């Protein structure tokens, strides 16, 4: 199909012409098939599944992380409780310290108590630190803090109490001492001394601020001058000793002592009351302490219980979370599994369909290949089947053409030859079309002269043009390169086709071939070949179609002008195969111009192939040739040609016989048909080569495809001559092969020149000359013998005729036949054979007289002709 | 392969002098090459008349080429028995212009080794036939 239509203004007369330009081969539009549906679906499905998996994984991760955290938290030791345990321990220690102090009055326990209070204080601070993460425990901590404070206050009170008690005991001791030392000078006792032993009233602990350290508070209370508003213990020693004292001597001493004793008694009484009070206070404090302990314990238990409950709740939450997670994961897994199953099903179905389609495609491909191969085989077979009989037609036509024919016979033979050529042309066209379509056409790349090709075309087409009133001219521009590199055969084919068409469609007028250099760049040249005619032209509407297969423009064209319609189609494909373009300008009634542009590489004379034209005479004589062909008429054609060249041949009708003969006898060359039943030419060649026979083998065959040529070569065949072949082609092939062969049969003598083989055309001594094998003496003797025999035979025939001795006459005629045959004295031979036939059968005796006269005439003609031969005259000389 | 210690004998009976000489010449040329190849000696004798032929026929003649129509009403068929009487193992090749199946069949049935039609290829066929017989004898 043309890729686009272009209008070109014609310079001739301003009429609009249509032109068609072809730049490429076929435009095939392939339907676009959406392929995304399946892939998109599958990908979407897989994305969804992946998303589900990711979400599930993430959720699971989150849940399990929280679960692990919960478990971790649950298994982690409760620092709060631990701290609380420590607090309780410290409280216990403090209590123990107080008790120990109260027993031993050792300061170490006192110190221990206060150290315990410091530690407890810190632990409570740390508890508050934990509170930041657990606000639910805040009330507990506050309560604990208060209870701890209370306890320490109680213990502190106990300590103070014990201190007081200690002071009392110290006072008791003092008093005892005083009493002991009643007589002692107590005057020296001063208030100061007493005061120094004073005990401080222990203030009741004021409700303290939580934030103030317990120790600090207790120290404050201990050394505070501020007296608490609490029930005051009884009069203090100060008060007791606040009584002014007189310092007297003598009798006053006893009074003083009595006063002192009285005072001491009073003090003792008050102290006993105080002591009782202290004990009661201590008891109260211990009871209070016990209560505080209980409350602390309860608080601790509550906190523990709450911790356990929290833990339990956390565990439940975790369990619930796990369960939920499990359900979620299960749900997601089920969904994902379902989706995956769906995806797998879809993929499986797709793969199954895909495999089915692939198998179907494979089968279709195999079928298509088989069809293509079958088509090729069919064409090859058809080509072979057509070419084989055509070989006989063309070959024997050629042979007949070389014999003497009447004018009518020559005209008829000419028609036969032209028809055979035409039929062969059509077969070649069909094969070319097939090769071009399948891309199997191989183009040559050899040097050639464009001028020679054009001249050949002109020479070939001149007769056709001459048959009509059409002049044919060619003009090659001077700037066209002398030598280019390309395929001259195909160029010739294109030009022949175009010129042939122009002549065909030009009833009267002119056809011109013009070659110009369109463009050149470096070593490349773009040549333009234009074929112009003044013919019938082509209608614009038909211009597009003429390059299609089997199209000829008008339907009537085929009827009127004939042709298959393949020529231009093949021409177009050939041009395109050479990367060229073709343009057509045409106007109905005025003519057509076809322009072909073909790029070539510019060559030199060195690129031209060597000419290997060999004359007929250079073929060695007495060649022993084995002719192998299953078709008798093919063998007949070959032997007819070989006889002319003086070759000695043996025939074989099949490959088996060919192998037997070739391995058993000596031949100089084998002409082998490729296609034969049973063992074909290729197999026969293989077997011959295997047997060590190295003589040249020429494939003579109508099967000339590329595959065939490869097969011939690989089997060991040396050359190929395609059927139908011209005599010259066959002889050329044989000559070329034998030129390469080392031990050629000697041909010391030149062949007899054609003009010396027959003086009057009544005979031909070439055969005899060949059989003489260069022996001139023998040759002349044979001529002499013939003359003698011929004269004798003529006499015997005449005498026998006279005597009506028909058998005798037949015998005589019979005797001269072989010599006549070997001298190609056909007329004489025909007459002799007729006489023999009549003499033997005794039928047609009436013709004998005429025949006898004819024999006489012919015999004399042959004899006189022989006597005029230079070779014969040498003898005479 | 074996050897022939004696000459390979060929006898030709052809009443046409022209053809007689031609056939003889052809066989001489061809067998000369075989003789060189196989280190043999060929003895070729030609006769125009049946009587001469029969008298001079060697008992160890290997091949005899006999024209069918020999004149005077004599034909090769009639000679076959006499040839075999003289030479049992002789391979008789009948050559004739007549493309007559009956003649060829009868000749062959009377003991002829081969029948060659006297066309342009008769001469080379005769040569090949001799080579075949030589090969057969040497391989025996």
Interface residues (C-beta under 8 A of the other chain):
Chain A: X624 X639 X643 X648 X649 X650 X664 X665 X666 X767 X771 X772 X773 X778 X781 X782 X785 X786 X788 X789 X807 X811 X814 X815 X816 X817 X818 X819 X821 X822
Chain B: X15 X16 X17 X18 X19 X21 X22 X25 X26 X29 X33 X69 X71 X72 X73 X97 X118 X119 X120 X121 X123 X124 X125 X127 X128 X131 X132 X135
